């Protein structure tokens, strides 16, 4: 829990959070990409545990999850990968997955395994905050932050509940829909962030749809950080040498530097 808090304790630095799917296109690539992202200035990496019904994800991440499953990537393999990556990259690692794989593994067993693998947080898109009490208790017992997604359609009552129960940071979904690179940010994003600022002082990071340094900078002017996933996977697909991804991550980092 402290590791994620430390990211947001740096005043004057906006957090850059990257998402990749474990095992896509291969475990070997995952082992290379995370240290590269850390080297380029990413502050947190979300490791997606592939799932057959990723309802919050668009075509790009759905495809990555599908191929990772074809590669026979399991939650246990993801835990093993996280344990190895934690020794190669000195940044917090967060798992993003769905509830069924955790229930299948066992909630208590999974939280203990996450702690042993140095995983700092969990993002479970299909876990409603009013049904997350058991997992939250187990996560906190193991020093893990349970981070909730806040959709743009949330009522004020729902927003307050999510803000209260999300730990580490609040994941503000910028658009109604699924993950995926988009050409512009929604016009009501600034108003959504301003409204949330009146409800909570917890760190706020914007995800879903951010695909350029310009969009990242625009969102980070209002928020505490940005989350980029689909664009990163697209760059991994376009250039297996990872040079394009390295350039992109550096450009995004530079676009955020200097914002307060």
PyMOL commands that set and color helices and strands:
alter all, ss='L'
color gray80, all
select helices_A, chain A and resi 2-8+27-39+59-70+75-85+99-105+107-116+129-131+133-141+156-165+189-197+213-220+230-238+243-256
alter helices_A, ss='H'
color red, helices_A
select strands_A, chain A and resi 15-21+44-48+92-97+119-124+145-147+149-150+170-173+204-207+225-228
alter strands_A, ss='S'
color yellow, strands_A
deselect
rebuild
show_as cartoon
